[in-house]
Amino acid sequence: MGDLDRTIHEPARLRILTILSGVDAADFNFLLNTASLTKGNLSSHMDRLEKAGYVSITKSFKGRMPHTSFSITEEGAAALKKYWEGLDAIRAMQEQNDIEK
């Protein structure tokens, strides 16, 4: 069992990736409200996730209003899957230890 991905392990980033894994794309306001983060907090976490290659960010305009949407990348989906598998392995080890006691 390898170490858990520290980029994903941070609770806010785990919440963001979990949300994005269930949708094609989400806009800034949807993530802001769903993840219960501040604008600055969400922006810094999205920057970190984008630098890791886990999310893609698309900026456009709806009329004259800027619109930012986010989606999980294939790399991000694979990393999230590996993260959950790592947690499952930890849980299985704990369950085995409980049985042996």
C-alpha positions in Angstrom: 0.0 0.0 0.0 1.5 3.3 -1.0 1.0 6.7 0.7 -2.2 8.6 0.1 -2.0 11.4 -2.4 -1.4 14.5 -0.2 -2.9 16.8 -2.8 -6.2 14.9 -2.6 -6.0 14.1 1.1 -6.7 17.7 2.1 -10.4 17.8 3.0 -11.5 20.7 0.8 -9.7 19.3 -2.3 -11.2 15.8 -1.6 -14.6 17.4 -1.4 -14.0 19.3 -4.7 -12.8 16.2 -6.6 -15.7 14.1 -5.3 -18.2 16.7 -6.5 -16.5 17.0 -9.9 -16.4 13.2 -10.3 -20.2 13.2 -10.3 -20.7 15.9 -13.0 -19.5 16.7 -16.4 -18.5 20.2 -15.3 -19.4 22.7 -12.5 -19.2 26.4 -12.5 -17.5 28.5 -9.8 -20.7 29.4 -7.9 -21.9 25.8 -7.8 -18.6 24.6 -6.3 -18.5 27.6 -4.0 -21.9 26.7 -2.5 -21.6 22.9 -2.7 -18.2 22.7 -1.2 -18.9 25.4 1.4 -15.7 27.4 0.8 -14.9 31.1 0.5 -14.0 32.5 -3.0 -10.3 32.8 -2.1 -10.2 29.3 -0.6 -11.9 27.7 -3.6 -9.6 29.6 -6.0 -6.4 28.5 -4.2 -7.6 24.9 -4.0 -8.5 24.9 -7.7 -5.1 26.3 -8.6 -3.4 23.5 -6.7 -5.6 20.9 -8.3 -5.0 22.4 -11.8 -1.2 22.4 -11.2 -1.4 18.7 -10.2 -3.3 18.0 -13.5 -6.4 16.8 -11.7 -8.8 19.5 -13.0 -9.3 21.6 -16.1 -10.5 25.1 -15.9 -12.4 26.8 -18.7 -13.0 30.5 -18.7 -15.5 32.1 -21.0 -18.2 34.8 -21.0 -22.0 34.5 -20.7 -23.0 37.8 -22.3 -20.7 40.3 -20.5 -20.3 38.2 -17.4 -17.2 36.1 -16.9 -17.9 32.4 -16.5 -15.5 29.8 -15.1 -16.2 26.1 -15.1 -14.2 23.2 -13.8 -14.1 19.5 -14.7 -12.1 16.6 -13.4 -9.4 15.3 -15.8 -8.8 11.6 -16.6 -5.7 11.9 -14.5 -7.7 13.4 -11.7 -10.3 10.7 -11.9 -7.6 8.0 -11.8 -5.9 9.7 -8.9 -9.2 9.9 -7.0 -9.9 6.3 -7.7 -6.4 5.3 -6.4 -7.0 7.5 -3.3 -10.3 5.7 -2.5 -8.6 2.3 -3.1 -5.8 3.4 -0.6 -8.4 4.3 2.0 -10.2 0.9 1.4 -6.9 -0.9 2.0 -6.4 1.0 5.2 -9.9 0.1 6.3 -9.4 -3.6 5.4 -6.1 -3.7 7.4 -8.0 -2.2 10.4 -10.8 -4.7 10.1 -8.3 -7.5 9.9 -6.6 -6.2 13.1 -10.0 -6.0 14.8 -10.7 -9.6 13.9 -7.3 -10.8 15.1 -7.9 -9.2 18.5 
